[in-house]
């Protein structure tokens, strides 16, 4: 095995082209046999694949040494095959020492006086000419491919970070979590690892402009939605207070701001009322996505805004042809969820939806159909088109999507024999993936429309008798018993005289 071969392997490992790197690495392993696993164990290869190259090793080592975590020699040679293992052990040492030294309670939530004054209260911070150092830092953040890399950049940057750098860090972290499984696991198990980023966020909160604030909150919300991590309520209060001071948000910033609060399920009634009033005069400039996100946010938090919903309904009608399937389904869901009447919008959406129903995904079809059902808005032509599309894509439907769609058809008394027949096979085969409420709603739909073969009733009866404790709620029992009795079948033995609903 020659030195040329070794350098070729290292080049592949350190390549930034992920697809080519993975393919070439596997091909190289086949060529060189057991050499790679023997020199680079599995866990070491993971560190190599997460690293963006040997050029960063020296800086990472210096950082580890400054913290007293470096366990290796002072040799800076990048060809030292032990360096990777040493790096790994040093980071493991940093995890233990760092995690045990501080906790969330030690985060100073009242930001200190900003160390710099380079950011204004409007969008100038994103349009002004940046210095080479600021551009380089931004590029470093965007280039991070692992949690450890991002933490390293945050640590070495310190007070050099501007507010928009912080927002980029949170959004980059949300992207890194998609493919950095080790990092995502660490965030789930050790929330303290994000303390440097949280502290840096607290320091620059007073400097946030509308764009940086909304983008930062959006990134935090995405990170929280992909893990069990969450920041404390005091920081969300800081964000709310800052937003109230900024006051002026454009359409995208408004939608991101409200979406973040709703995604984390943090209520901010004063802010939502304020934005509802401020938004009424500038709705014409809102995109379909912004309209959808705003409506979804208010509905998710059950925050009533009658005038805003009326105005957004009129604006959505004007732009109905520009809505994509997700935005349209979310918009209709918001009106149905809040029981806010919008018959004209639902009528206009019928034609716009029916002509492109094939573009709707399973979840969007389920949401669309259940929204019409909850609103009590009949649409025979649309539901006929939904039946055809749902049958084609039934293999992509999740259990909840199936139960919601069938419930909607039954709620509006719309016959769909082919859809119900096809759904039977899925229910029987995957009944263990259905929740008790999903089974109850599905069987209620079969009973109301008098569909269903003996096989599907037998499968549900077996499930109920096998796990009766899952169906303790009277609502679940009542719906299932209703379906059995309406179809002329004996109710499951686990049920004892529950009244029908």
Buried (B, 14 or more C-beta within 10 A) or exposed (E): EEEEEBEBBBBBBBBEEEEEBEEBBEEBBEEBEEBBEEBBBEEBBBBBBBBBBBEBBEEBBEBBBEBEBBEBEEEEEEEBEEBBBBBBBBBEBBBEEBBEEEEEEEBEBEBEEBEEEBBEBEBEBBEEEBEEEBEEBBEBBEBBBBBBBBBBBBBBBEEEBBBBBBBBBBBBBBBBBEEBEBBBEBBEEBBBBBBBBBBBBBBBBBBBBBBBBBBBBBBBBBBBEBBEBBBEEEBBEBBBBBBEEBEEBBBBBBBBBBBBBBBBEBBBEEBBBBBBEBBBEEBEEBBBBBBBBBBBBBBBBEBBBEEBBBBBBEBBBEBBEBBBBBBBBBBBBBBBBBEBBBEEBBEBBBEBBBEBBEEBBBBBBBBBBBBBBBBEBEBEEBBBBBBBBBBEBBEEBBBBBBBBBBBBBBBBEBBBEEBBBBBBEBBBEEBEEBEBBBBBBBBBBBBBBEBBBEEBBEBBBEBBEEEBEBBEEEBBBBBBBBBBEBBEBEBBEBBEEBEBB
